[in-house]
Amino acid sequence: MKVSDLALFSSLSDSIIAASDNIQLAQQQLATGKRVAQPSDDPAAFAQAGLLQATRSAIANDGTLASLMQSRLNVADGALAQTTTAITTAMASATQGADGTISAAQMATIAKTVQGQLDQVIQSANVDYAGVHLFGGNQTQAAPFSATGTYAGDIGSNSATFSNGSSFPVTFNGQSIFGDSTSGAIGALTSLITALATGNKANVTTALSQLTAALQQVTDARASIGTSINNASALAAGANATLTSLDDNINQVAGADIAKTAMVVKEATLQQEALVSFASELERIPLVNILA
C-alpha cells in the first residue's frame, strides 16, 4: 500500500510531538525526583505512596514531639538535681546544728544558710520550660509555689501521647515531689530553719529525719523522670530510623530512577533531533507530491 507524502508528514509531526512530550515528562521527573506525581501516572503506586506518606507524617510528628519532651524533661531533671543538692547540704547543716557543743548563736547563723537552700528548692520547684511550669500539675501558666512554699498547683499532670498509643507525663504534681510549707522537702526545711533559729536541737534532729524522707521522695521522682527521658530519647531515635526506611520505600514506589530517566531524556532528544531533521527534508518535496 502506497503511503502519501502528506500521511508521512502527519505521522512525522505526531512522532515529533510524542518525543517532545517524553522529554518534558522525563525532565519533570528529574526535577522532582518523582515518577508518580498524580493518580494518572500510576494509580496503584500513587495510592500506596499516599499511605506511606501519611505514616511518615505521623512518625515525623512523633520524632519532633519526643525531642521536645526530652528537652522539657531534662529541665525537670535538672531542677530535681538542684533540689537534691540543696537537701543534702541542708542535712549536713542539720547534723551540725544538732551537735551538743554548738551555741544558739551559731545555730541561728546556720538557719540563715538553710534559708538559702529552701529558697533554692522553691526556685527549682517553680522551674518552667518555654513558659510552661513543670511542677504545677495541670496549672502550668503560673509559678506553683509561693515564696513560703504554699502550693497553688493541683494533683494532675499533662502527658505526651504518640501515634503508637504510648504516653508519658511531662508536667507533674509538685506537691507530691517537693511537699509544701508543712510537708515534704519544703516543710522539712521550713521546720529546720525554725528549730535552728530558736536553738531547739531536738527539733533539729526531727527535721533531719524528715529531710531524709524528703530526699528519698525527690530521688524517686527523679528516677521516674529519668525513665521518661530514656523513653523519649528512644522514641526520637526510633522515629529517625523509621523515617529513613519509609523514605526508601516511598522512593521505591513513586520515585524516579534518575539514571534511567536521564537516559530517556538523552534518547528522546536524539530522536526528536532526527525527526526534525527529516521533517526539514520533507519541506523540499513539491506540493503536488505531498497531495498525491
MIVOLO-274502 format. One line per 8 residues: number of its first residue (from 0); their letters; for each residue x, y, z of C-alpha. Coordinates in nm, 4 decimals, decimal comma. Example, Ala and Ser with C-alpha at 12.3 -4.5 7.8 and 13.67 -1.06 7.14 Angstrom:
0) AS) 1,2300 -0,4500 0,7800; 1,3670 -0,1060 0,7140
***
This chain:
0) MKVSDLAL) 0,0000 0,0000 0,0000; 0,1400 0,3342 -0,1039; 0,1730 0,5927 0,1721; 0,1304 0,9514 0,0554; 0,3826 1,2156 0,1444; 0,1021 1,4007 0,3320; 0,0349 1,0956 0,5529; 0,4078 1,0591 0,6124
8) FSSLSDSI) 0,4354 1,4247 0,7085; 0,1398 1,3921 0,9509; 0,2906 1,0810 1,1114; 0,6254 1,2538 1,1420; 0,4619 1,5505 1,3136; 0,2922 1,3193 1,5637; 0,6246 1,1494 1,6368; 0,7964 1,4834 1,6998
16) IAASDNIQ) 0,5197 1,5834 1,9424; 0,5423 1,2467 2,1198; 0,9203 1,2814 2,1544; 0,8746 1,6315 2,2936; 0,6187 1,5036 2,5468; 0,8576 1,2267 2,6539; 1,1355 1,4801 2,7053; 0,9106 1,7095 2,9081
24) LAQQQLAT) 0,7854 1,4255 3,1299; 1,1348 1,2895 3,1900; 1,2707 1,6359 3,2689; 0,9888 1,6875 3,5180; 1,0737 1,3571 3,6868; 1,4390 1,4584 3,7049; 1,3457 1,7933 3,8602; 1,1091 1,6467 4,1244
32) GKRVAQPS) 1,2721 1,3083 4,1739; 0,9238 1,1560 4,1412; 0,7973 0,9088 3,8869; 0,4432 0,9272 4,0280; 0,3144 1,2772 4,0996; -0,0577 1,2311 4,0311; -0,3023 0,9369 4,0167; -0,2923 0,9150 3,6360
40) DDPAAFAQ) 0,0829 0,8456 3,6457; 0,0268 0,5101 3,8222; -0,2958 0,4725 4,0254; -0,1769 0,1796 4,2393; 0,1626 0,3334 4,3125; 0,0043 0,6715 4,3867; -0,2299 0,5145 4,6454; 0,0499 0,3148 4,8070
48) AGLLQATR) 0,2771 0,6184 4,8219; -0,0053 0,8174 4,9832; -0,0409 0,5628 5,2630; 0,3341 0,5575 5,3180; 0,3447 0,9365 5,3233; 0,0666 0,9500 5,5851; 0,2614 0,7076 5,8022; 0,5738 0,9164 5,7515
56) SAIANDGT) 0,3944 1,2320 5,8682; 0,2794 1,0597 6,1881; 0,6273 0,9250 6,2608; 0,7862 1,2635 6,1891; 0,5461 1,4227 6,4380; 0,6430 1,1566 6,6928; 1,0113 1,2357 6,6462; 0,9584 1,6100 6,6835
64) LASLMQSR) 0,7389 1,5644 6,9911; 0,9826 1,3169 7,1505; 1,2739 1,5567 7,1061; 1,0703 1,8424 7,2547; 0,9621 1,6303 7,5511; 1,3185 1,5125 7,6048; 1,4343 1,8733 7,6328; 1,1498 1,9598 7,8699
72) LNVADGAL) 1,2156 1,6575 8,0899; 1,5852 1,7384 8,1032; 1,4916 2,0749 8,2539; 1,2737 1,8979 8,5119; 1,5556 1,6568 8,5921; 1,7963 1,9483 8,6339; 1,5568 2,1099 8,8818; 1,5418 1,7879 9,0841
80) AQTTTAIT) 1,9195 1,7596 9,0764; 1,9463 2,1085 9,2255; 1,6863 2,0144 9,4856; 1,8825 1,7038 9,5791; 2,1961 1,9123 9,6290; 2,0071 2,1657 9,8441; 1,8551 1,8949 10,0639; 2,1857 1,7137 10,1044
88) TAMASATQ) 2,3570 2,0379 10,2041; 2,0770 2,1171 10,4486; 2,1124 1,7713 10,6031; 2,4787 1,8469 10,6692; 2,3723 2,1757 10,8293; 2,1133 1,9928 11,0411; 2,3754 1,7465 11,1598; 2,5963 2,0380 11,2587
96) GADGTISA) 2,3076 2,2178 11,4279; 2,2177 1,9126 11,6368; 2,5680 1,8932 11,7803; 2,5547 1,9379 12,1566; 2,8565 2,1668 12,1565; 2,7183 2,4285 11,9185; 2,5813 2,7563 12,0555; 2,2424 2,9100 11,9929
104) AQMATIAK) 2,4082 3,1951 11,8073; 2,5860 2,9512 11,5787; 2,2573 2,7674 11,5184; 2,0949 3,0957 11,4194; 2,3721 3,1544 11,1664; 2,3187 2,8065 11,0227; 1,9461 2,8826 10,9952; 2,0258 3,1658 10,7545
112) TVQGQLDQ) 2,2258 2,9252 10,5387; 1,9396 2,6748 10,5340; 1,7040 2,9556 10,4315; 1,9105 2,9901 10,1155; 1,8678 2,6189 10,0498; 1,4921 2,6450 10,0998; 1,4833 2,9338 9,8540; 1,6749 2,7159 9,6047
120) VIQSANVD) 1,4266 2,4303 9,6404; 1,1288 2,6625 9,5846; 1,3027 2,8173 9,2849; 1,3653 2,4708 9,1403; 1,0039 2,3709 9,2054; 0,8892 2,6777 9,0078; 1,1019 2,5967 8,7025; 0,9413 2,6423 8,3624
128) YAGVHLFG) 1,0181 2,5349 8,0080; 0,9132 2,7794 7,7366; 0,6677 2,9374 7,9806; 0,5177 2,6042 8,0950; 0,5652 2,5401 8,4671; 0,6591 2,1756 8,5025; 0,5630 2,1109 8,8646; 0,2164 2,2683 8,8843
136) GNQTQAAP) 0,0177 1,9657 8,7692; -0,2387 2,0960 8,5226; -0,1785 2,4553 8,6373; 0,1107 2,5352 8,4055; 0,0826 2,9091 8,3426; 0,1838 3,0425 8,6864; 0,4521 2,9508 8,9392; 0,3024 2,6723 9,1546
144) FSATGTYA) 0,4831 2,7631 9,4800; 0,4763 3,0875 9,6761; 0,7894 3,2257 9,8411; 0,6905 3,0477 10,1628; 0,6216 2,7157 9,9918; 0,2414 2,7240 9,9651; 0,1323 2,5081 9,6703; -0,1044 2,6659 9,4175
152) GDIGSNSA) -0,0927 2,3873 9,1597; -0,3069 2,0738 9,1500; -0,2543 1,6987 9,1684; -0,2933 1,6416 8,7935; -0,0369 1,6069 8,5153; -0,0140 1,6519 8,1400; 0,1082 1,3745 7,9126; 0,2585 1,3468 7,5655
160) TFSNGSSF) 0,0876 1,0824 7,3513; 0,2408 0,9251 7,0409; 0,0984 0,7613 6,7298; 0,1604 0,4107 6,8692; -0,0557 0,4917 7,1731; 0,2300 0,5230 7,4209; 0,2439 0,8249 7,6513; 0,4316 0,9645 7,9487
168) PVTFNGQS) 0,3847 1,2650 8,1793; 0,5527 1,5949 8,1009; 0,4142 1,8043 8,3887; 0,3948 1,6865 8,7475; 0,2184 1,7253 9,0796; 0,4830 1,9355 9,2518; 0,3334 1,8873 9,5966; 0,3944 1,5119 9,5779
176) IFGDSTSG) 0,7616 1,5763 9,4943; 0,8607 1,8888 9,6897; 0,5880 1,8939 9,9534; 0,4669 2,2343 10,0717; 0,5073 2,4641 10,3698; 0,4096 2,1807 10,6059; 0,5256 1,8650 10,4294; 0,7994 1,7088 10,2155
184) AIGALTSL) 1,1290 1,8815 10,1454; 0,9863 2,2335 10,1737; 0,8117 2,1570 10,5022; 1,1205 1,9846 10,6472; 1,3455 2,2759 10,5536; 1,0952 2,5216 10,6997; 1,0879 2,3235 11,0275; 1,4672 2,3018 11,0297
192) ITALATGN) 1,5023 2,6786 10,9920; 1,2637 2,7382 11,2816; 1,4413 2,4816 11,5012; 1,7811 2,6302 11,4297; 1,6642 2,9882 11,4763; 1,5115 2,9018 11,8180; 1,8004 2,6831 11,9304; 1,5800 2,3716 11,9596
200) KANVTTAL) 1,8215 2,0851 11,8967; 1,5584 1,8139 11,9447; 1,3503 1,9646 11,6664; 1,6631 1,9941 11,4525; 1,7089 1,6175 11,4887; 1,3452 1,5618 11,3942; 1,3825 1,7852 11,0874; 1,6910 1,5890 10,9865
208) SQLTAALQ) 1,4845 1,2702 10,9822; 1,2182 1,4478 10,7765; 1,4805 1,5635 10,5280; 1,5988 1,2058 10,4813; 1,2459 1,1007 10,3845; 1,2076 1,4080 10,1624; 1,5311 1,3287 9,9835; 1,4012 0,9807 9,9024
216) QVTDARAS) 1,0803 1,1366 9,7694; 1,2757 1,3595 9,5310; 1,5081 1,0736 9,4328; 1,2120 0,8526 9,3394; 1,0619 1,1320 9,1279; 1,3928 1,1870 8,9546; 1,4227 0,8152 8,8749; 1,0747 0,8210 8,7186
224) IGTSINNA) 1,1569 1,1274 8,5105; 1,4848 0,9641 8,4081; 1,2882 0,6693 8,2706; 1,0702 0,9083 8,0713; 1,3805 1,0834 7,9345; 1,5159 0,7478 7,8171; 1,1801 0,6637 7,6588; 1,1694 0,9985 7,4788
232) SALAAGAN) 1,5246 0,9505 7,3554; 1,4436 0,6016 7,2268; 1,1289 0,7298 7,0538; 1,3213 1,0096 6,8827; 1,5950 0,7716 6,7660; 1,3401 0,5129 6,6512; 1,1441 0,7766 6,4615; 1,4550 0,8892 6,2746
240) ATLTSLDD) 1,5397 0,5310 6,1768; 1,1819 0,4638 6,0665; 1,1735 0,7828 5,8590; 1,4834 0,6700 5,6697; 1,3180 0,3358 5,5930; 0,9898 0,4990 5,4891; 1,1705 0,7433 5,2603; 1,3370 0,4472 5,0893
248) NINQVAGA) 1,0010 0,2723 5,0480; 0,8320 0,5843 4,9114; 1,1153 0,6321 4,6652; 1,0896 0,2725 4,5506; 0,7156 0,3068 4,4947; 0,6939 0,6545 4,3419; 1,0467 0,7794 4,2939; 1,2148 0,8274 3,9591
256) DIAKTAMV) 1,5131 0,6175 3,8508; 1,7426 0,9134 3,7911; 1,9958 0,7314 3,5726; 1,7253 0,5658 3,3625; 1,5255 0,8888 3,3316; 1,8340 1,0830 3,2257; 1,8905 0,8234 2,9539; 1,5285 0,8648 2,8403
264) VKEATLQQ) 1,5860 1,2400 2,8048; 1,9009 1,1792 2,6039; 1,7425 0,9211 2,3724; 1,4216 1,1201 2,3237; 1,6243 1,4316 2,2455; 1,8269 1,2455 1,9818; 1,5057 1,1031 1,8388; 1,3462 1,4459 1,8268
272) EALVSFAS) 1,6505 1,5961 1,6550; 1,6487 1,3189 1,3955; 1,2775 1,3630 1,3311; 1,3094 1,7395 1,2980; 1,5989 1,6923 1,0560; 1,3934 1,4508 0,8491; 1,0985 1,6914 0,8556; 1,3188 1,9645 0,7134
280) ELERIPLV) 1,3973 1,7351 0,4218; 1,0252 1,6799 0,3624; 0,9784 2,0529 0,3216; 1,1720 2,0293 -0,0062; 0,9185 1,7874 -0,1569; 0,6970 1,9556 -0,4235; 0,3433 2,0330 -0,3041; 0,1991 1,8165 -0,5851
288) NILA) 0,3782 1,5118 -0,4422; 0,2582 1,5841 -0,0872; -0,1030 1,5975 -0,2117; -0,0654 1,2867 -0,4262
***
